[in-house]
């Protein structure tokens, strides 16, 4: 498969079935920045996987599976990052260097800033 053919297929699939991707994105990510990040990750995985599509299922079903698997991996990565961040915060609190700010508080503050900017 040539790159031009891959681009054509990817563009057609994305324009025809991006609603499926948005549903997965909104189910697994919260907030505009996270939605953009996850959508980009899913789009990259669909792009990489175009050549692997064998036609054993419909295109929307296949794209949903790619999106779901990508979202699950992205969520695990985000959870690890938050755990690492939380561990760092606790360590800094023990040393008394700064106040601990919990991840959910950070997310809420980011969402409030986003609303203020609109």
LOBADREN-966947 format. One record per residue: residue in three letters; x, y, z of N, C-alpha, C in turn. Coordinates in steps of 0.2 Angstrom, whole numbers, padded with zeros to 4 digits, always signed. Example, Ala and Ser with C-alpha at 12.3 -4.5 7.8 and 13.67 -1.06 7.14 Angstrom:
<pts>
Ala+0066-0028+0039+0062-0022+0039+0066-0016+0039Ser+0064-0011+0035+0068-0005+0036+0064+0000+0039
</pts>
This chain:
<pts>
Unk+0004-0006+0000+0000+0000+0000+0004+0006+0000Unk+0003+0011-0005+0007+0017-0005+0004+0022+0000Unk+0009+0027+0002+0007+0032+0006+0001+0036+0004Unk+0000+0037-0002-0006+0041-0005-0012+0037-0004Unk-0012+0031-0005-0018+0026-0004-0019+0026+0004Unk-0014+0026+0008-0015+0025+0015-0018+0032+0017Unk-0016+0038+0015-0019+0044+0016-0026+0045+0014Unk-0028+0042+0008-0035+0043+0006-0039+0038+0010Unk-0037+0032+0012-0041+0028+0016-0042+0031+0023Unk-0037+0033+0026-0037+0036+0033-0041+0042+0033Unk-0041+0047+0028-0045+0053+0028-0053+0051+0027Unk-0054+0046+0023-0061+0044+0022-0064+0041+0028Unk-0060+0036+0031-0062+0033+0038-0063+0038+0043Unk-0058+0043+0044-0059+0048+0049-0065+0053+0048Unk-0066+0055+0042-0072+0059+0041-0078+0056+0041Unk-0078+0049+0040-0084+0045+0040-0086+0043+0047Unk-0081+0042+0051-0082+0038+0057-0079+0042+0063Unk-0078+0048+0063-0075+0051+0069-0080+0052+0075Unk-0086+0051+0074-0091+0051+0079-0089+0046+0084Unk-0087+0040+0081-0086+0034+0085-0080+0036+0090Unk-0075+0039+0087-0069+0041+0091-0070+0046+0096Unk-0075+0051+0094-0077+0056+0099-0080+0053+0105Unk-0084+0048+0104-0088+0044+0110-0083+0041+0114Unk-0078+0038+0112-0073+0035+0116-0069+0040+0119Unk-0067+0045+0116-0063+0051+0119-0067+0053+0125Unk-0073+0055+0124-0077+0058+0130-0078+0053+0135Unk-0078+0047+0134-0079+0042+0139-0073+0041+0143Unk-0067+0042+0141-0061+0041+0144-0057+0047+0146Unk-0058+0053+0143-0054+0059+0145-0059+0064+0148Unk-0056+0068+0152-0060+0074+0155-0057+0080+0154Unk-0060+0085+0151-0057+0091+0150-0054+0092+0143Unk-0055+0098+0140-0053+0099+0133-0046+0097+0131Unk-0041+0098+0135-0034+0096+0134-0033+0089+0133Unk-0036+0085+0138-0036+0078+0138-0040+0075+0132Unk-0045+0078+0130-0049+0076+0124-0045+0076+0118Unk-0041+0082+0117-0037+0083+0112-0031+0078+0112Unk-0028+0077+0117-0023+0072+0118-0025+0065+0116Unk-0030+0063+0119-0033+0056+0118-0035+0056+0110Unk-0038+0061+0108-0040+0060+0101-0034+0059+0096Unk-0029+0063+0098-0023+0063+0094-0020+0056+0094Unk-0020+0053+0100-0017+0047+0101-0021+0041+0097Unk-0027+0042+0097-0031+0037+0093-0030+0038+0086Unk-0030+0044+0084-0029+0045+0076-0023+0043+0074Unk-0017+0043+0078-0011+0041+0076-0011+0033+0076Unk-0015+0030+0081-0015+0023+0081-0019+0020+0075Unk-0025+0024+0073-0028+0022+0067-0024+0022+0061Unk-0020+0028+0060-0016+0029+0055-0011+0023+0054Unk-0008+0022+0060-0003+0016+0060-0006+0009+0058Unk-0012+0009+0059-0015+0002+0059-0019+0001+0052Unk-0019+0006+0048-0023+0006+0042-0020+0000+0038Unk-0014-0001+0037-0011-0007+0033-0013-0014+0036Unk-0014-0014+0043-0016-0020+0046-0023-0022+0045Unk-0028-0018+0043-0035-0019+0042-0036-0024+0037Unk-0039-0030+0039-0040-0036+0035-0047-0036+0032Unk-0051-0032+0035-0058-0033+0033-0062-0038+0036Unk-0060-0041+0041-0063-0046+0045-0069-0043+0049Unk-0069-0037+0050-0075-0033+0053-0076-0027+0049Unk-0082-0024+0051-0083-0017+0047-0078-0012+0049Unk-0077-0007+0045-0073-0002+0047-0075+0002+0054Unk-0081+0004+0055-0083+0007+0061-0081+0002+0067Unk-0082-0004+0067-0081-0009+0072-0073-0009+0073Unk-0070-0009+0068-0062-0010+0069-0060-0003+0072Unk-0062+0003+0069-0060+0009+0072-0062+0010+0080Unk-0068+0007+0081-0070+0007+0088-0065+0003+0093Unk-0063-0003+0090-0058-0007+0094-0051-0004+0095Unk-0049-0001+0089-0043+0003+0090-0043+0009+0095Unk-0049+0013+0094-0050+0018+0099-0050+0016+0106Unk-0054+0011+0107-0055+0008+0114-0048+0006+0117Unk-0044+0002+0113-0038-0001+0115-0033+0005+0117Unk-0033+0010+0113-0029+0016+0113-0031+0020+0120Unk-0037+0021+0121-0040+0024+0126-0038+0021+0133Unk-0039+0014+0133-0037+0010+0139-0029+0011+0141Unk-0025+0010+0135-0018+0011+0136-0017+0018+0139Unk-0020+0023+0136-0019+0030+0138-0021+0031+0145Unk-0027+0028+0147-0029+0029+0154-0024+0026+0159Unk-0021+0020+0157-0016+0017+0162-0010+0022+0162Unk-0008+0024+0157-0002+0029+0157-0004+0035+0161Unk-0010+0038+0161-0012+0044+0165-0012+0042+0172Unk-0015+0036+0174-0015+0034+0181-0008+0033+0184Unk-0003+0030+0180+0003+0029+0182+0007+0036+0183Unk+0005+0041+0179+0008+0048+0180+0005+0051+0186Unk-0001+0050+0187-0004+0053+0193-0002+0050+0200Unk-0001+0043+0199+0002+0040+0205+0009+0042+0207Unk+0013+0043+0201+0020+0045+0202+0020+0052+0205Unk+0016+0056+0202+0015+0063+0204+0013+0064+0212Unk+0008+0059+0213+0006+0059+0220+0011+0057+0225Unk+0015+0052+0223+0021+0050+0227+0026+0055+0228Unk+0027+0059+0223+0032+0065+0223+0029+0070+0228Unk+0023+0072+0228+0020+0076+0232+0020+0074+0240Unk+0019+0068+0241+0019+0065+0248+0027+0066+0250Unk+0031+0064+0246+0038+0065+0248+0040+0072+0249Unk+0038+0077+0245+0039+0084+0247+0036+0086+0253Unk+0030+0084+0254+0027+0086+0261+0031+0083+0267Unk+0033+0077+0266+0037+0075+0272+0044+0079+0273Unk+0046+0082+0268+0052+0086+0268+0050+0093+0270Unk+0043+0094+0270+0041+0101+0272+0042+0106+0266Unk+0044+0105+0260+0045+0110+0255+0040+0113+0252Unk+0034+0110+0252+0028+0114+0249+0022+0110+0251Unk+0016+0113+0250+0009+0110+0251+0008+0105+0246Unk+0004+0100+0248+0002+0095+0243-0004+0097+0240Unk-0004+0097+0233-0010+0098+0229-0012+0092+0226Unk-0018+0089+0227-0020+0083+0225-0022+0083+0217Unk-0021+0078+0214-0022+0078+0206-0029+0080+0205Unk-0034+0078+0208-0041+0079+0207-0042+0087+0208Unk-0039+0090+0212-0039+0097+0214-0036+0101+0208Unk-0030+0098+0205-0027+0101+0199-0032+0101+0193Unk-0035+0095+0192-0039+0094+0187-0045+0099+0187Unk-0048+0100+0193-0053+0105+0194-0051+0112+0193Unk-0045+0114+0195-0043+0121+0194-0042+0122+0187Unk-0039+0117+0183-0038+0118+0176-0045+0118+0172Unk-0050+0115+0174-0056+0115+0171-0059+0122+0172Unk-0058+0125+0179-0061+0131+0180-0057+0137+0176Unk-0051+0136+0175-0047+0141+0171-0050+0141+0164Unk-0051+0134+0162-0053+0134+0155-0060+0137+0154Unk-0064+0136+0159-0071+0140+0158-0070+0147+0159Unk-0066+0150+0163-0065+0157+0163-0062+0160+0156Unk-0058+0156+0153-0055+0158+0146-0060+0158+0141Unk-0066+0155+0141-0071+0154+0136-0075+0160+0136
</pts>
